[in-house]
Amino acid sequence: MPTKSVGKKTKIFKITIYCKNCDQLLYVYQKEGPGSLVKCYEDRITKDYTNGDLKCSTCGQDFARHAVMRMRPVHKIIQGKVYIRGHVKK
């Protein structure tokens, strides 16, 4: 995990990510800081309830796309396809 700059403290929230179409649990994720969910770094996903193809295992809806940001693999969330619990938005 990359190091943070000195003096900056970021809160880490444990959130659950669900499919908006069928309410299926997709991920348990460690999110840094407040704000909306835009991307999920693969190394911060603590539990993955999908088949690894970025589709909901129940309804088959695509909820994210593969990408690489800051030399780390990420899942870029398609807005409106998921909802989260366990996190207070700013």
MIDOSE-1310 file (N, C-alpha, C; in nm, 2 decimals, decimal comma, always signed):
residues 90
mptk	+0,08/-0,12/+0,00/+0,00/+0,00/+0,00/+0,09/+0,12/+0,00; +0,07/+0,22/-0,09/+0,15/+0,34/-0,09/+0,14/+0,42/+0,03; +0,24/+0,49/+0,06/+0,24/+0,58/+0,18/+0,18/+0,71/+0,16; +0,12/+0,76/+0,26/+0,05/+0,90/+0,25/+0,15/+1,00/+0,29
svgk	+0,13/+1,13/+0,25/+0,22/+1,24/+0,28/+0,21/+1,26/+0,43; +0,32/+1,31/+0,49/+0,33/+1,33/+0,63/+0,24/+1,45/+0,67; +0,17/+1,43/+0,78/+0,08/+1,53/+0,83/-0,07/+1,52/+0,79; -0,10/+1,44/+0,69/-0,23/+1,42/+0,64/-0,29/+1,29/+0,70
ktki	-0,40/+1,30/+0,77/-0,46/+1,18/+0,83/-0,59/+1,15/+0,75; -0,61/+1,04/+0,70/-0,73/+1,00/+0,63/-0,81/+0,89/+0,70; -0,94/+0,91/+0,72/-1,02/+0,81/+0,79/-1,05/+0,70/+0,69; -1,05/+0,58/+0,74/-1,08/+0,46/+0,66/-1,21/+0,41/+0,70
fkit	-1,31/+0,40/+0,61/-1,44/+0,35/+0,64/-1,46/+0,21/+0,58; -1,52/+0,12/+0,66/-1,56/-0,01/+0,60/-1,70/+0,00/+0,55; -1,71/-0,02/+0,42/-1,84/-0,01/+0,36/-1,88/-0,14/+0,29; -2,01/-0,15/+0,26/-2,06/-0,27/+0,18/-2,12/-0,21/+0,06
iyck	-2,09/-0,27/-0,05/-2,14/-0,23/-0,18/-2,24/-0,33/-0,24; -2,36/-0,28/-0,28/-2,47/-0,37/-0,32/-2,51/-0,33/-0,47; -2,56/-0,43/-0,54/-2,62/-0,40/-0,67/-2,75/-0,33/-0,65; -2,77/-0,22/-0,73/-2,89/-0,14/-0,71/-3,01/-0,21/-0,78
ncdq	-2,98/-0,30/-0,87/-3,09/-0,37/-0,95/-3,15/-0,48/-0,86; -3,07/-0,56/-0,79/-3,13/-0,67/-0,72/-3,09/-0,68/-0,58; -3,02/-0,58/-0,52/-2,98/-0,58/-0,38/-2,88/-0,69/-0,34; -2,81/-0,74/-0,43/-2,71/-0,85/-0,40/-2,58/-0,78/-0,35
llyv	-2,52/-0,84/-0,24/-2,40/-0,79/-0,19/-2,28/-0,82/-0,28; -2,21/-0,71/-0,32/-2,10/-0,73/-0,42/-1,96/-0,73/-0,35; -1,93/-0,63/-0,27/-1,80/-0,62/-0,20/-1,82/-0,57/-0,06; -1,72/-0,60/+0,02/-1,69/-0,53/+0,15/-1,56/-0,46/+0,12
yqke	-1,55/-0,33/+0,14/-1,44/-0,24/+0,09/-1,40/-0,15/+0,20; -1,27/-0,12/+0,20/-1,21/-0,02/+0,29/-1,19/+0,11/+0,21; -1,28/+0,21/+0,23/-1,28/+0,33/+0,16/-1,21/+0,44/+0,24; -1,12/+0,52/+0,17/-1,05/+0,63/+0,24/-1,13/+0,76/+0,22
gpgs	-1,15/+0,82/+0,33/-1,21/+0,96/+0,33/-1,36/+0,96/+0,29; -1,42/+1,08/+0,32/-1,56/+1,09/+0,28/-1,58/+1,12/+0,13; -1,70/+1,11/+0,09/-1,73/+1,14/-0,05/-1,79/+1,02/-0,12; -1,83/+1,04/-0,24/-1,90/+0,94/-0,32/-1,80/+0,83/-0,36
lvkc	-1,85/+0,72/-0,40/-1,76/+0,60/-0,44/-1,75/+0,61/-0,59; -1,62/+0,63/-0,63/-1,59/+0,65/-0,78/-1,51/+0,53/-0,83; -1,42/+0,48/-0,74/-1,34/+0,37/-0,78/-1,30/+0,28/-0,66; -1,28/+0,15/-0,68/-1,24/+0,06/-0,58/-1,10/+0,01/-0,61
yedr	-1,00/+0,03/-0,53/-0,87/-0,03/-0,55/-0,88/-0,18/-0,51; -0,83/-0,26/-0,60/-0,84/-0,41/-0,57/-0,78/-0,45/-0,44; -0,67/-0,39/-0,40/-0,61/-0,43/-0,27/-0,69/-0,38/-0,15; -0,79/-0,30/-0,16/-0,87/-0,26/-0,05/-1,00/-0,34/-0,04
itkd	-1,03/-0,42/-0,14/-1,15/-0,51/-0,13/-1,12/-0,62/-0,03; -1,20/-0,62/+0,08/-1,17/-0,72/+0,18/-1,24/-0,85/+0,15; -1,37/-0,84/+0,10/-1,44/-0,96/+0,06/-1,51/-0,93/-0,07; -1,49/-1,03/-0,16/-1,55/-1,01/-0,30/-1,65/-1,12/-0,32
ytng	-1,78/-1,08/-0,34/-1,89/-1,18/-0,35/-1,93/-1,20/-0,50; -1,85/-1,15/-0,59/-1,87/-1,16/-0,73/-1,79/-1,27/-0,79; -1,81/-1,30/-0,92/-1,73/-1,40/-0,99/-1,60/-1,34/-1,04; -1,57/-1,22/-1,01/-1,45/-1,15/-1,06/-1,46/-1,09/-1,20
dlkc	-1,58/-1,09/-1,26/-1,59/-1,04/-1,39/-1,66/-0,90/-1,39; -1,67/-0,84/-1,27/-1,74/-0,71/-1,26/-1,88/-0,70/-1,30; -1,95/-0,82/-1,28/-2,09/-0,83/-1,31/-2,16/-0,88/-1,18; -2,28/-0,84/-1,16/-2,35/-0,90/-1,04/-2,38/-1,05/-1,07
stcg	-2,35/-1,13/-0,97/-2,37/-1,27/-0,98/-2,51/-1,31/-0,99; -2,61/-1,23/-0,94/-2,75/-1,26/-0,95/-2,82/-1,22/-1,07; -2,81/-1,09/-1,11/-2,88/-1,04/-1,22/-2,79/-1,02/-1,35; -2,66/-1,03/-1,34/-2,57/-1,02/-1,45/-2,54/-0,87/-1,50
qdfa	-2,58/-0,77/-1,42/-2,56/-0,63/-1,46/-2,42/-0,59/-1,44; -2,35/-0,52/-1,54/-2,22/-0,47/-1,52/-2,23/-0,36/-1,42; -2,14/-0,35/-1,33/-2,14/-0,25/-1,23/-2,01/-0,17/-1,22; -1,90/-0,22/-1,29/-1,77/-0,15/-1,29/-1,69/-0,19/-1,41
rhav	-1,58/-0,12/-1,44/-1,49/-0,14/-1,55/-1,35/-0,15/-1,49; -1,26/-0,24/-1,55/-1,12/-0,25/-1,51/-1,05/-0,12/-1,56; -0,95/-0,08/-1,48/-0,86/+0,03/-1,51/-0,74/+0,02/-1,42; -0,64/+0,10/-1,46/-0,51/+0,11/-1,38/-0,49/+0,26/-1,34
mrmr	-0,48/+0,29/-1,22/-0,46/+0,43/-1,17/-0,35/+0,43/-1,07; -0,25/+0,52/-1,09/-0,14/+0,52/-1,00/-0,07/+0,39/-0,99; -0,06/+0,32/-1,10/+0,00/+0,19/-1,11/-0,06/+0,08/-1,02; -0,19/+0,10/-0,99/-0,26/+0,00/-0,91/-0,39/-0,03/-0,99
pvhk	-0,43/-0,16/-0,99/-0,55/-0,20/-1,06/-0,67/-0,15/-0,98; -0,77/-0,10/-1,05/-0,89/-0,04/-0,99/-1,02/-0,09/-1,06; -1,13/-0,09/-0,99/-1,26/-0,11/-1,05/-1,33/+0,02/-1,05; -1,35/+0,08/-1,17/-1,42/+0,21/-1,18/-1,57/+0,18/-1,18
iiqg	-1,63/+0,24/-1,08/-1,77/+0,21/-1,06/-1,86/+0,29/-1,16; -1,96/+0,22/-1,22/-2,05/+0,28/-1,31/-2,16/+0,34/-1,22; -2,17/+0,48/-1,22/-2,26/+0,55/-1,13/-2,40/+0,51/-1,16; -2,48/+0,49/-1,05/-2,62/+0,45/-1,06/-2,64/+0,30/-1,07
kvyi	-2,53/+0,22/-1,07/-2,54/+0,07/-1,07/-2,53/+0,01/-0,93; -2,47/+0,08/-0,84/-2,45/+0,03/-0,70/-2,50/+0,13/-0,60; -2,52/+0,08/-0,48/-2,54/+0,17/-0,36/-2,45/+0,11/-0,25; -2,42/+0,20/-0,15/-2,33/+0,16/-0,04/-2,40/+0,18/+0,09
rghv	-2,35/+0,11/+0,19/-2,39/+0,12/+0,33/-2,27/+0,13/+0,42; -2,28/+0,20/+0,53/-2,17/+0,21/+0,62/-2,08/+0,33/+0,60; -2,12/+0,43/+0,53/-2,04/+0,54/+0,50/-2,12/+0,67/+0,50; -2,07/+0,77/+0,57/-2,15/+0,90/+0,57/-2,09/+0,99/+0,46
kk	-2,17/+1,04/+0,37/-2,12/+1,13/+0,27/-2,09/+1,26/+0,32; -2,00/+1,34/+0,27/-1,96/+1,47/+0,31/-2,06/+1,57/+0,28
